[in-house]
Amino acid sequence: MNRSISRLAAVAIFAVLSLAAARLAHAHENHVHAEDKPVVADRASTLSRAEATAGPFELVVTAKNNELSIYIDDVATNAPIANARVVIETPAGPQDATAKDSYYVLDAPFLGKPGRHDLIATVSLGQTIEVLPLSLDVAAPHDEHPPHGFSAWLGSLPVPILLAAIGVGVLLGTGFSLLVRRRSVSALVVLGLAVAGAPKGAEAHENHVHGGEKAPIQAPTGELAARLADGSLFVPKPVQRIFGIRTEVSERSTFNRSVELPGRIIPDPNASGFVQAAVGGRLSAPPGGFPRLGAAVKAGDILAYVTPPIQAVDVSDMRQRQGELDQQIGIVERRVARYQQLVVSGAVARQQLEDAKSELEGLRDRRQSLDRSRREEALVAPVDGIVADGVPVAGQMAQPNAVVFHIVDPAKLWIEALSFTVVSPSSATARTANERTLPLEFRGSGFADRNQALPVHFAISGDVAGLRAGQFVTVVASTDERLQGIAVPRSAVVRGANGQEFVFEHVSPERFIAKPVRIAPLDGKRVLIPAGLEPGKRIVVQGAALLDHVR
């Protein structure tokens, strides 16, 4: 009887030891070594989702809390379609989705059952009707309270390992029970119970990280944009709405080659002018005061006065000369009056009277000339416009030929560009620093070099509001040379950290790929891609800079 008990105890002990050893070996299989690299999930969303494309519609469906969120966009432009009718064929029958902001929602109680759900979406917009089949996989909910302890790790063992461990334990226990005494069996019982407590340690070792190792990188949860392992971008539809992503289909065509010229805005020479003093003198304000900067003036308006400076000696001489002239004028006036009386009686010839009147006129002109030499000079506006420059101060001494005011017509502006080759473009545009485009009309080019370049003049034919003289621009002038390529807006091209230009291709409803390209100037709004891009691709033309920041 005692020998049977000893055999059973030995068998049980070795079975427990075998199970513990199997658990330790199994737990060690899943820990991370220093040479192993962590794995990142290929998706940045934990929601169940499905997508389909048919005709002009691109559809994405996400499932959350027994509710379907349906996003419908135009395939070519990626613009949201918010006024369509959406009918979803569900296990409970067809149901109409409700429009909400820029997407649609539908109550879906059938999502509470995990597994694959086949749906059919019918989208109607005007005369266009498309049927889009969908397959939505709903994962089973995770148990928030998983089992712990001996039952947990025992249940996690694979069946082959569990059976092999029990068999080894039985064999070893049977053989060992034939050799040991009762005292040794008691010691083995204690040892077996101690090893049986090892499951927690083994479980803790299951996903441990050795010293100096990096923890596995966890994939972000929720509707987040992320850069995937293959370099592409996963951008959920809600994020695309926030970024304002827009696309257009690339087309190859032939264009005139363009050149970029540095330029600056100048006033129209026929609608601007300088106000200068002919002689040096002291400035004084007109009755209404000096015009301020930006004030509108008319041609002929008096803007300032200039009083010529006169030395003290000159003033004394002028006063003496004025006195002499006044005396001579008085004498001749009396003579003229006397001759007029004597001419009637015939005592004085009429010729003498005419000579006296001529002498009086000459004396008066000389007197007025002296008065004008001390009179202020009026500075008048040469053209209609506004005061673009000039801040005069009362009492300021103006030098001869000094510019006191610069008058410019703000509605008539030109652009002066510098070219290193002779340019006679048929069309040209200008681009400002804030990406504003200005249509231009060619006016002419210079013949003499200016700093090894030829000046070329263009007139701005569009709206000039907000522009100012002296502002720097980039002129894009077309030539007669022909080039083939794909024209895209400048906003579609993004420059990388290494200086390489690239565009984003919309390859699927929620995936984008960066494609390196080579660009050439085309006009103020577009650039030409002669290489790196194929026709028929959906290229992001709005929001590309935001996609470039996705990490």
LINNORMO-V100573 format. One line per field, one symbol per residue. ss: DSSP state (2 for helix, 1 for strand, 0 for the rest). psi: psi as a letter, one per 30 degrees, with the letter a starting at -180 (. if undefined). A space follows every 50 residues. Layout:
ss: ???
psi: ???
This chain:
ss: 02222222222222222222222222222201000000000000000111 11110011111111001111111100000100001111110011110111 00111110222200111111111110011111111111000000000022 22222200222222222222222222200002222222222222220022 22222000100000000000000001100000110022222220011110 01111111111111111022211111000011110000000000011000 01111110000222222222222222222222222222222222200002 22222222222222222222222000111100001111100000001100 00111111000011111110000000011110000011111111111110 00011111110000000000011111111111111111122201100000 11111111001111110111100001111110000001111102222200 0
psi: eeeeeeeeeeeeefeeeeeeeeeeeeeffglklefkklkkkglgkgkkll llkkbgkkkkkkkkhhkkkkkklkeefgkkjfglkkkkjlfglkkklkkj cgallkkiffffjlakkklkkjkkjbfkkkkjkkjjjklkkkkfilllae eefeffkleeeeeeeeeeeeeeeeefffflleeeeeeeeeeeeeffgfee eeeffehlklkflklkkkkllaikklklfgflkjjleeeeeefhkkllkk kkaklkklkkkkllkllkffgllkjlkelkakklkleglkklkfkkllkf kkflkkjkkkleeeeeeeeeeeeeeeeeeeeeeeeeeeeeefeefgfkkf eeeeeeeeeeeeeeeeeeeeeffglkkkjlkflkaljfljilkkfkjklk gkjeljkkjffjklkjlkkflkkikflllkklfggkkkklkkflllfkkj hglkkkkkkjfakgkfllkfkklkkjkkafkkkkakkllfffkkklfgfk kllkkjflegkkkkjklklkkeaffllkjfkfkllgkjkkfkgeeeeffk .
